[in-house]
Amino acid sequence: MKKMILVISLFFPGILFADVPSSQIAEVVHLLDFVRNSNCAINRNGTNHVGEKAVKHIENKYDYFRDDIKSTEDFIKYSASKSTMTGKYYMVTCADKKAVKTQKWLLDELGRYRSKILTGISKGKNTVCTEPRPQICTMQYVPVCATLKNASVKTYASDCSACSDSNVISYKPDAC
């Protein structure tokens, strides 16, 4: 039985482990980067955690609750909202701002991120890469400017080469 589970997990890892849909992984990456680079303190049970230390805890809870997480909102709920042990909500304090629940802070940022992505798409600027991703592209040079999961941009030789990179969310015509 153990061998069968091992074989299944090697060839079909999605069957054994739930997670956010592939279309939302960029959102989770963005939120982790947002926490990492915010310089805001997340208070967990009376102790402040900033940057990488805060992200490490969120990632640990993400790994623990992965089977329950089906969306980016679930990621926030299970990984970054409240203590599993005490039930106390995590609070975040940023410079010169009132403390707010980490859940609200991250949901607000998720809304801003989605709005930014959708604004580019709705204005006809961006084309979203879809699954399955291309494995082979022709050698042509029609440059595109791609938006990556970490919200940076990068020029690719073509739309095909951009979407073959799993870090790319979307692209628009012309070099960056």
C-alpha positions as CSV (number, residue, x, y, z in Angstrom):
1,M,0.0,0.0,0.0
2,K,2.8,2.4,0.9
3,K,4.5,1.8,-2.5
4,M,1.2,2.5,-4.3
5,I,0.8,5.8,-2.5
6,L,4.4,6.7,-3.3
7,V,3.9,5.9,-7.0
8,I,0.7,7.9,-7.1
9,S,2.3,10.9,-5.3
10,L,5.2,10.9,-7.8
11,F,3.0,10.8,-10.9
12,F,-0.2,12.6,-9.7
13,P,0.8,14.9,-6.8
14,G,-2.4,16.9,-7.1
15,I,-4.5,13.9,-6.2
16,L,-3.0,13.6,-2.8
17,F,-2.5,17.3,-1.9
18,A,-5.1,20.0,-2.4
19,D,-3.9,23.5,-3.0
20,V,-4.9,26.7,-4.6
21,P,-5.7,26.4,-8.3
22,S,-2.7,26.9,-10.6
23,S,-4.4,30.1,-11.8
24,Q,-4.2,31.5,-8.2
25,I,-0.7,30.5,-7.3
26,A,0.6,33.9,-8.5
27,E,-1.7,35.5,-6.0
28,V,-0.3,33.5,-3.1
29,V,3.3,34.3,-4.2
30,H,2.3,38.0,-4.4
31,L,0.9,38.0,-0.9
32,L,4.0,36.2,0.5
33,D,6.2,38.8,-1.2
34,F,3.9,41.6,0.1
35,V,4.3,40.4,3.7
36,R,8.1,39.8,3.2
37,N,8.7,43.4,1.8
38,S,6.1,45.4,3.8
39,N,8.1,46.3,6.9
40,C,4.9,45.8,8.8
41,A,4.8,43.8,12.0
42,I,2.5,40.8,12.3
43,N,1.6,40.2,15.9
44,R,0.9,36.6,16.7
45,N,-0.1,35.9,20.3
46,G,1.7,39.0,21.7
47,T,4.9,38.7,19.6
48,N,5.7,40.8,16.6
49,H,7.2,39.1,13.4
50,V,8.5,41.1,10.5
51,G,9.5,40.1,7.0
52,E,11.0,36.7,6.4
53,K,10.1,35.5,9.9
54,A,6.4,36.3,9.3
55,V,6.5,34.6,5.9
56,K,8.1,31.5,7.3
57,H,5.3,31.0,9.8
58,I,2.7,31.6,7.1
59,E,4.4,29.1,4.8
60,N,4.5,26.5,7.6
61,K,0.7,26.9,8.2
62,Y,0.2,26.8,4.4
63,D,2.0,23.4,4.3
64,Y,0.0,22.2,7.3
65,F,-3.4,23.2,6.0
66,R,-2.8,22.5,2.3
67,D,-5.5,19.9,2.1
68,D,-8.1,22.4,3.3
69,I,-7.0,25.2,1.0
70,K,-8.9,25.5,-2.3
71,S,-8.5,29.3,-3.1
72,T,-6.3,32.3,-2.3
73,E,-9.0,33.4,0.2
74,D,-8.6,30.0,2.0
75,F,-4.9,30.5,2.0
76,I,-5.4,33.7,3.9
77,K,-8.0,32.2,6.2
78,Y,-6.0,29.1,7.2
79,S,-2.4,30.4,6.9
80,A,-2.4,34.0,8.0
81,S,-5.6,35.0,10.0
82,K,-5.5,33.6,13.5
83,S,-3.7,31.3,15.9
84,T,-4.8,27.7,15.7
85,M,-3.8,27.2,19.4
86,T,-5.4,30.3,21.0
87,G,-8.0,31.4,18.4
88,K,-6.7,34.9,18.6
89,Y,-6.6,36.9,15.4
90,Y,-3.2,38.0,14.1
91,M,-2.9,41.8,13.9
92,V,-0.6,43.8,11.6
93,T,0.8,47.2,12.3
94,C,2.4,49.3,9.7
95,A,4.3,52.6,10.2
96,D,1.9,55.5,11.2
97,K,-1.2,53.3,10.8
98,K,-3.7,51.7,13.2
99,A,-3.4,47.9,13.8
100,V,-5.8,45.8,11.7
101,K,-6.5,42.1,11.4
102,T,-4.0,40.4,9.2
103,Q,-6.9,38.8,7.3
104,K,-8.4,42.2,6.3
105,W,-4.9,43.5,5.4
106,L,-4.2,40.6,3.1
107,L,-7.7,40.5,1.6
108,D,-7.4,44.2,0.8
109,E,-4.0,43.6,-0.9
110,L,-5.4,40.7,-2.8
111,G,-8.2,42.9,-4.1
112,R,-5.7,45.6,-5.2
113,Y,-3.6,42.9,-6.9
114,R,-6.5,41.4,-8.7
115,S,-7.7,44.8,-9.8
116,K,-4.3,45.7,-11.2
117,I,-4.2,42.4,-13.2
118,L,-7.8,42.6,-14.4
119,T,-7.4,46.3,-15.3
120,G,-4.5,45.4,-17.7
121,I,-6.5,42.6,-19.2
122,S,-9.8,44.4,-19.6
123,K,-8.1,47.3,-21.4
124,G,-6.9,44.8,-23.9
125,K,-3.3,45.3,-22.8
126,N,-2.6,41.8,-21.4
127,T,-3.3,38.3,-22.5
128,V,-3.4,35.7,-19.7
129,C,-1.3,32.6,-20.1
130,T,-3.4,29.4,-19.8
131,E,-2.7,25.8,-18.9
132,P,-1.4,23.6,-20.3
133,R,1.7,25.7,-21.0
134,P,3.5,25.4,-24.3
135,Q,6.4,22.9,-24.3
136,I,7.9,23.8,-27.7
137,C,7.9,27.2,-29.5
138,T,9.0,28.2,-33.0
139,M,12.0,30.4,-33.3
140,Q,10.5,33.8,-34.1
141,Y,11.1,37.3,-32.7
142,V,7.9,39.1,-32.0
143,P,8.7,40.5,-28.5
144,V,6.2,40.7,-25.7
145,C,6.3,42.2,-22.2
146,A,5.4,39.6,-19.7
147,T,4.1,40.1,-16.1
148,L,5.6,37.6,-13.7
149,K,4.2,36.1,-10.5
150,N,6.3,38.5,-8.4
151,A,4.7,41.4,-10.3
152,S,7.9,42.3,-12.2
153,V,8.0,42.4,-16.0
154,K,10.4,40.8,-18.5
155,T,10.8,40.8,-22.3
156,Y,10.4,37.5,-24.1
157,A,11.0,36.7,-27.8
158,S,7.4,35.7,-28.3
159,D,4.1,35.1,-26.7
160,C,4.8,31.3,-26.8
161,S,8.2,31.7,-25.1
162,A,6.6,33.9,-22.4
163,C,3.8,31.5,-21.6
164,S,6.1,28.5,-21.6
165,D,7.6,30.0,-18.4
166,S,5.5,29.0,-15.4
167,N,6.4,32.3,-13.7
168,V,4.6,34.3,-16.3
169,I,1.0,35.3,-15.6
170,S,0.2,37.4,-18.7
171,Y,1.8,39.4,-21.6
172,K,1.2,42.3,-23.9
173,P,2.7,43.1,-27.3
174,D,6.1,44.8,-27.6
175,A,9.2,44.7,-25.4
176,C,9.1,46.1,-21.9
